[in-house]
């Protein structure tokens, strides 16, 4: 998985020094006994990423999950990807219920990654509107959190939103705003 992330312009692999989420993602998909791991990466049907930037993450997910439809949502028209098989992007803001409903209606997702605004209020809003689109055994991952600054608020709010329908794990990064919150739907 490292070579896949590092082969695209994304901050997940750690090559560019900004984040190193790859070991956590690898642990979810290759080393764990979760439902997603039991069905295998070749059986993953749909992945949604909020926040596209240069499109590297979408292309990495496409390569890692070779049978999945990959969906991206971003509020910057310059990030839209056109004409790539199995990748569909939408222009919209994570603060917009309409934009979130649009992507939620497309698929039942095995993985949703929130790498959009990095603002807790927006992350809660997106989680509230997209949680119902995560399949049992699937994951909802919120990237770029700063648990030192507002960790108890984040955990409490996420717990209220998912109403006992998730196993919640936290992966602390080495730098500020480098934490991951992972919700696995039960």
C-alpha positions in Angstrom: 0.0 0.0 0.0 2.9 2.4 0.6 4.0 2.2 -3.0 0.5 2.9 -4.1 0.1 6.0 -1.9 3.6 7.2 -2.7 3.0 6.8 -6.5 0.4 9.5 -6.5 0.3 13.2 -5.3 -1.3 12.5 -1.9 -0.3 13.2 1.7 -1.4 9.8 3.0 1.8 7.9 2.3 4.2 10.2 4.1 6.6 10.6 1.2 6.1 14.3 1.2 6.5 14.6 4.9 3.0 15.9 5.7 1.2 12.8 7.0 1.9 9.1 7.3 -1.6 7.6 7.4 -0.6 4.6 5.3 0.3 2.3 8.2 -3.1 2.9 9.7 -4.9 2.3 6.5 -2.8 -0.8 5.8 -3.7 -2.1 9.2 -7.4 -1.6 8.5 -7.4 -3.4 5.2 -4.6 -5.9 5.4 -4.0 -6.9 9.1 -7.3 -6.6 10.9 -10.1 -9.1 11.3 -12.8 -6.5 10.4 -15.6 -7.3 8.0 -13.9 -5.2 5.3 -10.7 -7.4 5.6 -12.8 -10.6 5.6 -14.4 -9.7 2.3 -11.1 -8.6 0.8 -10.0 -5.5 -1.0 -11.1 -7.1 -4.3 -14.7 -7.1 -3.0 -14.9 -3.5 -2.0 -17.6 -1.9 -4.2 -17.5 1.8 -3.4 -15.2 4.4 -1.8 -16.0 8.1 -1.2 -13.5 10.8 -0.4 -14.4 14.3 0.7 -11.7 16.7 -0.4 -10.0 15.9 -3.7 -7.0 18.3 -3.9 -4.9 16.9 -6.7 -6.8 13.6 -7.1 -4.0 11.5 -5.8 -6.0 9.8 -3.1 -8.8 8.9 -5.5 -6.4 7.4 -7.9 -4.6 5.5 -5.1 -7.9 4.1 -3.8 -8.8 3.1 -7.4 -5.5 1.1 -7.7 -5.8 -0.4 -4.2 -9.5 -1.4 -4.7 -9.5 -2.6 -8.3 -13.2 -3.3 -8.5 -14.5 -0.3 -6.6 -16.2 2.8 -7.8 -14.4 5.8 -6.4 -16.3 9.0 -5.7 -14.9 12.4 -4.8 -16.5 15.6 -3.6 -14.8 19.0 -3.4 -15.8 22.6 -3.6 -13.0 23.6 -6.0 -13.9 23.2 -9.6 -10.2 22.9 -10.5 -10.0 19.5 -8.6 -12.6 17.7 -10.7 -11.5 14.6 -12.5 -13.0 13.9 -15.9 -12.8 10.8 -18.2 -11.2 8.4 -15.8 -12.8 5.0 -15.5 -14.3 4.2 -12.1 -13.7 7.7 -10.8 -16.6 10.2 -10.5 -16.2 13.6 -8.9 -18.8 16.1 -7.8 -18.5 19.8 -7.2 -20.0 20.6 -3.8 -19.3 21.7 -0.3 -19.4 19.4 2.7 -21.5 22.0 4.5 -24.2 21.5 1.8 -26.9 18.9 2.6 -27.7 18.8 -1.1 -24.2 17.9 -2.1 -23.9 15.2 0.6 -27.3 13.7 -0.4 -26.1 13.6 -4.0 -23.0 11.5 -3.2 -24.9 9.4 -0.5 -27.5 8.3 -3.0 -24.9 6.9 -5.4 -23.6 3.9 -3.5 -23.5 2.1 -0.2 -19.9 2.7 0.7 -17.3 0.4 2.2 -15.1 3.4 3.0 -15.7 7.1 3.4 -12.7 9.4 4.1 -13.2 12.9 5.2 -10.2 14.9 4.1 -12.1 18.1 3.2 -12.2 21.3 5.3 -10.5 19.8 8.5 -13.0 21.9 10.5 -14.8 19.8 13.2 -18.1 21.4 12.6 -18.0 20.4 8.9 -16.7 17.0 9.8 -19.7 16.4 12.1 -22.1 17.7 9.5 -20.7 15.3 6.9 -20.7 12.4 9.3 -24.3 13.1 10.2 -25.4 13.0 6.6 -23.2 10.2 5.3 -23.2 7.7 8.1 -26.3 5.9 6.8 -24.4 5.2 3.5 -21.7 3.2 5.2 -22.2 -0.6 4.9 -22.0 -2.8 8.0 -18.3 -3.6 8.4 -17.4 -0.5 6.5 -15.3 2.5 7.7 -15.8 6.2 8.1 -12.4 7.9 8.6 -11.9 11.5 9.6 -8.4 12.8 8.8 -6.4 15.7 10.1 -7.8 16.0 13.6 -6.2 17.7 16.5 -7.2 15.6 19.4 -5.0 17.6 21.8 -7.1 20.7 21.1 -10.7 19.4 21.1 -10.5 15.6 21.5 -13.3 15.1 24.0 -15.7 17.2 22.0 -14.9 15.3 18.8 -15.3 11.9 20.4 -18.5 12.8 22.2 -20.1 14.4 19.1 -19.2 11.4 16.9 -20.5 9.0 19.4 -23.8 10.8 19.5 -24.1 10.9 15.7 -23.4 7.2 15.2 -25.7 6.2 18.1 -23.9 3.0 19.2 -23.6 1.7 15.6 -19.8 1.9 15.5 -16.6 0.7 17.0 -14.5 3.9 17.4 -10.8 3.9 17.3 -8.3 6.8 17.4 -4.9 6.9 15.8 -2.7 9.6 17.1 -0.2 11.1 14.7 3.2 12.6 15.4 2.3 16.2 14.6 -0.5 18.6 15.3 -3.7 18.0 13.4 -2.4 14.6 12.3 -4.8 12.3 14.1 -7.3 9.9 12.6 -10.7 9.0 13.9 -12.0 5.7 12.6 -15.5 4.5 12.9 -16.3 1.0 11.9 -20.0 0.4 11.3 -21.3 -2.6 13.3 
